Amino acid sequence: MRPIFVFIKCEMGRAYRVAQEAADSIEELSELHSTSGQYDLLGKFYLNPDQDTGLFVTERIQSLAGVKDTLTLITFNAFVGGRS
């Protein structure tokens, strides 16, 4: 599985409804956070290696009612610090 991160901009007043719909309907969703700034939500999704990222974003995320815009980040490595 490979992670992608997607910033999601929602229509005014729709962020929590978009978040709930995504949580209920997208099995690839790992985490979804509300944010401040230009985008309303930040989602972490795990895709299969052969899964098309562009198709996933356009068909599964951008098609949710209330989504206005997205910004997708592809990552290379994950670094984890020590926890005490």
N, CA, C and O atoms as a GROMACS GRO file, in nm:
protein
  336
    1MET      N    1   0.085  -0.118   0.000
    1MET     CA    2   0.000   0.000   0.000
    1MET      C    3   0.090   0.124   0.000
    1MET      O    4   0.196   0.128   0.063
    2ARG      N    5   0.045   0.225  -0.072
    2ARG     CA    6   0.121   0.349  -0.075
    2ARG      C    7   0.030   0.465  -0.034
    2ARG      O    8  -0.085   0.474  -0.077
    3PRO      N    9   0.083   0.554   0.050
    3PRO     CA   10  -0.001   0.664   0.096
    3PRO      C   11  -0.001   0.782   0.000
    3PRO      O   12   0.098   0.810  -0.067
    4ILE      N   13  -0.114   0.849  -0.006
    4ILE     CA   14  -0.123   0.981  -0.069
    4ILE      C   15  -0.196   1.071   0.031
    4ILE      O   16  -0.274   1.025   0.114
    5PHE      N   17  -0.168   1.198   0.021
    5PHE     CA   18  -0.233   1.297   0.106
    5PHE      C   19  -0.311   1.391   0.015
    5PHE      O   20  -0.260   1.434  -0.089
    6VAL      N   21  -0.434   1.422   0.053
    6VAL     CA   22  -0.518   1.508  -0.030
    6VAL      C   23  -0.576   1.619   0.057
    6VAL      O   24  -0.648   1.594   0.153
    7PHE      N   25  -0.542   1.743   0.020
    7PHE     CA   26  -0.607   1.859   0.080
    7PHE      C   27  -0.740   1.877   0.008
    7PHE      O   28  -0.746   1.865  -0.115
    8ILE      N   29  -0.844   1.907   0.083
    8ILE     CA   30  -0.979   1.919   0.026
    8ILE      C   31  -1.038   2.054   0.066
    8ILE      O   32  -1.047   2.087   0.184
    9LYS      N   33  -1.079   2.131  -0.035
    9LYS     CA   34  -1.149   2.258  -0.012
    9LYS      C   35  -1.297   2.231  -0.032
    9LYS      O   36  -1.337   2.173  -0.134
   10CYS      N   37  -1.378   2.273   0.064
   10CYS     CA   38  -1.522   2.246   0.060
   10CYS      C   39  -1.602   2.373   0.038
   10CYS      O   40  -1.553   2.484   0.060
   11GLU      N   41  -1.725   2.356  -0.005
   11GLU     CA   42  -1.819   2.467  -0.011
   11GLU      C   43  -1.840   2.518   0.131
   11GLU      O   44  -1.827   2.442   0.227
   12MET      N   45  -1.872   2.645   0.144
   12MET     CA   46  -1.891   2.705   0.276
   12MET      C   47  -1.993   2.625   0.358
   12MET      O   48  -2.101   2.592   0.309
   13GLY      N   49  -1.957   2.594   0.481
   13GLY     CA   50  -2.047   2.524   0.572
   13GLY      C   51  -2.062   2.375   0.546
   13GLY      O   52  -2.147   2.311   0.607
   14ARG      N   53  -1.981   2.317   0.457
   14ARG     CA   54  -1.998   2.176   0.420
   14ARG      C   55  -1.885   2.085   0.467
   14ARG      O   56  -1.893   1.964   0.447
   15ALA      N   57  -1.781   2.138   0.529
   15ALA     CA   58  -1.662   2.059   0.560
   15ALA      C   59  -1.693   1.936   0.645
   15ALA      O   60  -1.643   1.827   0.616
   16TYR      N   61  -1.774   1.950   0.748
   16TYR     CA   62  -1.802   1.836   0.835
   16TYR      C   63  -1.888   1.732   0.765
   16TYR      O   64  -1.873   1.612   0.790
   17ARG      N   65  -1.978   1.776   0.679
   17ARG     CA   66  -2.060   1.680   0.603
   17ARG      C   67  -1.974   1.606   0.500
   17ARG      O   68  -1.992   1.486   0.480
   18VAL      N   69  -1.882   1.677   0.436
   18VAL     CA   70  -1.789   1.612   0.342
   18VAL      C   71  -1.703   1.511   0.417
   18VAL      O   72  -1.683   1.400   0.369
   19ALA      N   73  -1.653   1.551   0.533
   19ALA     CA   74  -1.569   1.461   0.613
   19ALA      C   75  -1.645   1.334   0.651
   19ALA      O   76  -1.590   1.224   0.643
   20GLN      N   77  -1.768   1.348   0.693
   20GLN     CA   78  -1.847   1.231   0.734
   20GLN      C   79  -1.875   1.140   0.616
   20GLN      O   80  -1.867   1.018   0.627
   21GLU      N   81  -1.909   1.200   0.502
   21GLU     CA   82  -1.935   1.120   0.382
   21GLU      C   83  -1.809   1.044   0.338
   21GLU      O   84  -1.817   0.928   0.300
   22ALA      N   85  -1.694   1.111   0.343
   22ALA     CA   86  -1.568   1.046   0.306
   22ALA      C   87  -1.539   0.930   0.402
   22ALA      O   88  -1.501   0.822   0.359
   23ALA      N   89  -1.557   0.954   0.531
   23ALA     CA   90  -1.531   0.850   0.632
   23ALA      C   91  -1.624   0.730   0.612
   23ALA      O   92  -1.583   0.616   0.633
   24ASP      N   93  -1.745   0.757   0.573
   24ASP     CA   94  -1.844   0.649   0.555
   24ASP      C   95  -1.829   0.574   0.423
   24ASP      O   96  -1.873   0.459   0.414
   25SER      N   97  -1.769   0.635   0.322
   25SER     CA   98  -1.775   0.575   0.188
   25SER      C   99  -1.642   0.541   0.123
   25SER      O  100  -1.641   0.472   0.021
   26ILE      N  101  -1.531   0.589   0.177
   26ILE     CA  102  -1.402   0.565   0.110
   26ILE      C  103  -1.317   0.472   0.197
   26ILE      O  104  -1.262   0.514   0.299
   27GLU      N  105  -1.308   0.347   0.156
   27GLU     CA  106  -1.237   0.247   0.237
   27GLU      C  107  -1.087   0.271   0.241
   27GLU      O  108  -1.020   0.224   0.334
   28GLU      N  109  -1.032   0.341   0.143
   28GLU     CA  110  -0.889   0.370   0.141
   28GLU      C  111  -0.848   0.479   0.240
   28GLU      O  112  -0.729   0.503   0.260
   29LEU      N  113  -0.946   0.546   0.301
   29LEU     CA  114  -0.919   0.654   0.395
   29LEU      C  115  -0.860   0.600   0.524
   29LEU      O  116  -0.916   0.510   0.586
   30SER      N  117  -0.745   0.655   0.563
   30SER     CA  118  -0.680   0.619   0.688
   30SER      C  119  -0.710   0.723   0.796
   30SER      O  120  -0.748   0.688   0.908
   31GLU      N  121  -0.693   0.850   0.762
   31GLU     CA  122  -0.716   0.961   0.855
   31GLU      C  123  -0.773   1.079   0.778
   31GLU      O  124  -0.743   1.098   0.660
   32LEU      N  125  -0.855   1.158   0.846
   32LEU     CA  126  -0.908   1.280   0.787
   32LEU      C  127  -0.911   1.386   0.896
   32LEU      O  128  -0.973   1.366   1.001
   33HIS      N  129  -0.843   1.496   0.871
   33HIS     CA  130  -0.830   1.603   0.971
   33HIS      C  131  -0.892   1.732   0.920
   33HIS      O  132  -0.878   1.765   0.802
   34SER      N  133  -0.961   1.804   1.007
   34SER     CA  134  -1.004   1.938   0.971
   34SER      C  135  -0.884   2.031   0.990
   34SER      O  136  -0.804   2.012   1.082
   35THR      N  137  -0.872   2.130   0.902
   35THR     CA  138  -0.756   2.219   0.904
   35THR      C  139  -0.801   2.364   0.893
   35THR      O  140  -0.917   2.392   0.863
   36SER      N  141  -0.708   2.454   0.916
   36SER     CA  142  -0.735   2.595   0.891
   36SER      C  143  -0.650   2.637   0.772
   36SER      O  144  -0.553   2.569   0.737
   37GLY      N  145  -0.686   2.747   0.711
   37GLY     CA  146  -0.610   2.794   0.596
   37GLY      C  147  -0.686   2.777   0.466
   37GLY      O  148  -0.809   2.783   0.464
   38GLN      N  149  -0.612   2.758   0.359
   38GLN     CA  150  -0.670   2.753   0.226
   38GLN      C  151  -0.760   2.632   0.204
   38GLN      O  152  -0.857   2.639   0.128
   39TYR      N  153  -0.729   2.520   0.272
   39TYR     CA  154  -0.809   2.398   0.257
   39TYR      C  155  -0.876   2.364   0.389
   39TYR      O  156  -0.828   2.404   0.496
   40ASP      N  157  -0.987   2.293   0.383
   40ASP     CA  158  -1.067   2.261   0.500
   40ASP      C  159  -1.034   2.126   0.563
   40ASP      O  160  -1.048   2.109   0.684
   41LEU      N  161  -0.990   2.032   0.480
   41LEU     CA  162  -0.965   1.895   0.527
   41LEU      C  163  -0.833   1.846   0.469
   41LEU      O  164  -0.791   1.888   0.361
   42LEU      N  165  -0.768   1.755   0.543
   42LEU     CA  166  -0.650   1.686   0.495
   42LEU      C  167  -0.671   1.538   0.517
   42LEU      O  168  -0.687   1.493   0.630
   43GLY      N  169  -0.670   1.462   0.408
   43GLY     CA  170  -0.693   1.318   0.417
   43GLY      C  171  -0.568   1.240   0.383
   43GLY      O  172  -0.491   1.278   0.295
   44LYS      N  173  -0.550   1.129   0.453
   44LYS     CA  174  -0.443   1.034   0.422
   44LYS      C  175  -0.512   0.907   0.373
   44LYS      O  176  -0.595   0.849   0.442
   45PHE      N  177  -0.475   0.865   0.253
   45PHE     CA  178  -0.536   0.750   0.189
   45PHE      C  179  -0.427   0.651   0.152
   45PHE      O  180  -0.317   0.690   0.112
   46TYR      N  181  -0.457   0.523   0.166
   46TYR     CA  182  -0.365   0.418   0.124
   46TYR      C  183  -0.420   0.350  -0.001
   46TYR      O  184  -0.529   0.294   0.001
   47LEU      N  185  -0.342   0.358  -0.109
   47LEU     CA  186  -0.384   0.299  -0.236
   47LEU      C  187  -0.300   0.175  -0.266
   47LEU      O  188  -0.186   0.164  -0.222
   48ASN      N  189  -0.359   0.083  -0.339
   48ASN     CA  190  -0.285  -0.033  -0.388
   48ASN      C  191  -0.180   0.015  -0.488
   48ASN      O  192  -0.201   0.117  -0.554
   49PRO      N  193  -0.069  -0.056  -0.500
   49PRO     CA  194   0.037  -0.012  -0.592
   49PRO      C  195  -0.010   0.008  -0.736
   49PRO      O  196   0.043   0.095  -0.806
   50ASP      N  197  -0.106  -0.068  -0.782
   50ASP     CA  198  -0.154  -0.057  -0.919
   50ASP      C  199  -0.273   0.038  -0.935
   50ASP      O  200  -0.324   0.056  -1.046
   51GLN      N  201  -0.317   0.098  -0.825
   51GLN     CA  202  -0.434   0.187  -0.830
   51GLN      C  203  -0.394   0.323  -0.886
   51GLN      O  204  -0.293   0.380  -0.843
   52ASP      N  205  -0.469   0.375  -0.981
   52ASP     CA  206  -0.442   0.503  -1.046
   52ASP      C  207  -0.478   0.618  -0.952
   52ASP      O  208  -0.594   0.634  -0.914
   53THR      N  209  -0.378   0.696  -0.914
   53THR     CA  210  -0.399   0.806  -0.819
   53THR      C  211  -0.496   0.910  -0.873
   53THR      O  212  -0.588   0.952  -0.803
   54GLY      N  213  -0.475   0.952  -0.996
   54GLY     CA  214  -0.562   1.055  -1.055
   54GLY      C  215  -0.706   1.011  -1.064
   54GLY      O  216  -0.798   1.088  -1.033
   55LEU      N  217  -0.726   0.888  -1.106
   55LEU     CA  218  -0.862   0.835  -1.115
   55LEU      C  219  -0.926   0.825  -0.976
   55LEU      O  220  -1.043   0.856  -0.960
   56PHE      N  221  -0.849   0.781  -0.876
   56PHE     CA  222  -0.901   0.772  -0.740
   56PHE      C  223  -0.946   0.910  -0.690
   56PHE      O  224  -1.055   0.925  -0.635
   57VAL      N  225  -0.860   1.010  -0.709
   57VAL     CA  226  -0.893   1.144  -0.659
   57VAL      C  227  -1.014   1.201  -0.730
   57VAL      O  228  -1.104   1.256  -0.666
   58THR      N  229  -1.018   1.188  -0.863
   58THR     CA  230  -1.131   1.248  -0.936
   58THR      C  231  -1.262   1.173  -0.914
   58THR      O  232  -1.367   1.236  -0.902
   59GLU      N  233  -1.258   1.041  -0.907
   59GLU     CA  234  -1.383   0.965  -0.894
   59GLU      C  235  -1.430   0.947  -0.750
   59GLU      O  236  -1.550   0.940  -0.726
   60ARG      N  237  -1.338   0.940  -0.655
   60ARG     CA  238  -1.378   0.908  -0.519
   60ARG      C  239  -1.381   1.030  -0.426
   60ARG      O  240  -1.464   1.035  -0.335
   61ILE      N  241  -1.294   1.128  -0.449
   61ILE     CA  242  -1.288   1.244  -0.359
   61ILE      C  243  -1.357   1.365  -0.421
   61ILE      O  244  -1.445   1.425  -0.359
   62GLN      N  245  -1.316   1.401  -0.542
   62GLN     CA  246  -1.374   1.520  -0.604
   62GLN      C  247  -1.522   1.504  -0.634
   62GLN      O  248  -1.592   1.604  -0.652
   63SER      N  249  -1.571   1.382  -0.640
   63SER     CA  250  -1.713   1.360  -0.669
   63SER      C  251  -1.802   1.370  -0.545
   63SER      O  252  -1.924   1.366  -0.558
   64LEU      N  253  -1.743   1.382  -0.426
   64LEU     CA  254  -1.823   1.397  -0.304
   64LEU      C  255  -1.898   1.530  -0.308
   64LEU      O  256  -1.840   1.632  -0.346
   65ALA      N  257  -2.023   1.529  -0.269
   65ALA     CA  258  -2.102   1.652  -0.266
   65ALA      C  259  -2.038   1.752  -0.170
   65ALA      O  260  -2.009   1.718  -0.055
   66GLY      N  261  -2.017   1.874  -0.217
   66GLY     CA  262  -1.961   1.979  -0.132
   66GLY      C  263  -1.812   2.002  -0.151
   66GLY      O  264  -1.757   2.095  -0.093
   67VAL      N  265  -1.745   1.919  -0.232
   67VAL     CA  266  -1.602   1.938  -0.257
   67VAL      C  267  -1.586   2.038  -0.371
   67VAL      O  268  -1.645   2.022  -0.478
   68LYS      N  269  -1.505   2.142  -0.348
   68LYS     CA  270  -1.480   2.245  -0.449
   68LYS      C  271  -1.346   2.226  -0.519
   68LYS      O  272  -1.335   2.254  -0.638
   69ASP      N  273  -1.244   2.179  -0.445
   69ASP     CA  274  -1.109   2.172  -0.500
   69ASP      C  275  -1.028   2.073  -0.419
   69ASP      O  276  -1.059   2.045  -0.303
   70THR      N  277  -0.924   2.019  -0.480
   70THR     CA  278  -0.832   1.930  -0.409
   70THR      C  279  -0.689   1.961  -0.449
   70THR      O  280  -0.663   2.019  -0.555
   71LEU      N  281  -0.596   1.922  -0.363
   71LEU     CA  282  -0.454   1.929  -0.390
   71LEU      C  283  -0.394   1.799  -0.340
   71LEU      O  284  -0.402   1.768  -0.221
   72THR      N  285  -0.334   1.723  -0.431
   72THR     CA  286  -0.283   1.590  -0.397
   72THR      C  287  -0.132   1.594  -0.380
   72THR      O  288  -0.060   1.652  -0.461
   73LEU      N  289  -0.084   1.532  -0.271
   73LEU     CA  290   0.058   1.519  -0.245
   73LEU      C  291   0.097   1.373  -0.250
   73LEU      O  292   0.033   1.289  -0.187
   74ILE      N  293   0.200   1.343  -0.327
   74ILE     CA  294   0.257   1.209  -0.333
   74ILE      C  295   0.383   1.212  -0.247
   74ILE      O  296   0.464   1.304  -0.260
   75THR      N  297   0.399   1.115  -0.160
   75THR     CA  298   0.514   1.114  -0.070
   75THR      C  299   0.615   1.008  -0.112
   75THR      O  300   0.582   0.917  -0.189
   76PHE      N  301   0.738   1.022  -0.062
   76PHE     CA  302   0.846   0.930  -0.097
   76PHE      C  303   0.885   0.840   0.020
   76PHE      O  304   0.891   0.718   0.005
   77ASN      N  305   0.910   0.898   0.135
   77ASN     CA  306   0.953   0.823   0.253
   77ASN      C  307   0.880   0.873   0.376
   77ASN      O  308   0.839   0.988   0.383
   78ALA      N  309   0.863   0.784   0.474
   78ALA     CA  310   0.806   0.823   0.603
   78ALA      C  311   0.917   0.813   0.707
   78ALA      O  312   0.989   0.713   0.712
   79PHE      N  313   0.929   0.915   0.788
   79PHE     CA  314   1.030   0.917   0.894
   79PHE      C  315   0.958   0.925   1.026
   79PHE      O  316   0.868   1.007   1.044
   80VAL      N  317   0.996   0.840   1.120
   80VAL     CA  318   0.930   0.833   1.249
   80VAL      C  319   1.033   0.861   1.358
   80VAL      O  320   1.139   0.799   1.362
   81GLY      N  321   1.000   0.955   1.445
   81GLY     CA  322   1.089   0.987   1.556
   81GLY      C  323   1.067   0.894   1.673
   81GLY      O  324   0.964   0.826   1.681
   82GLY      N  325   1.162   0.891   1.763
   82GLY     CA  326   1.149   0.811   1.883
   82GLY      C  327   1.042   0.867   1.975
   82GLY      O  328   1.026   0.988   1.987
   83ARG      N  329   0.970   0.779   2.037
   83ARG     CA  330   0.863   0.821   2.128
   83ARG      C  331   0.896   0.773   2.267
   83ARG      O  332   0.938   0.659   2.286
   84SER      N  333   0.877   0.860   2.364
   84SER     CA  334   0.907   0.818   2.501
   84SER      C  335   0.784   0.819   2.589
   84SER      O  336   0.792   0.786   2.707
   0.00000   0.00000   0.00000
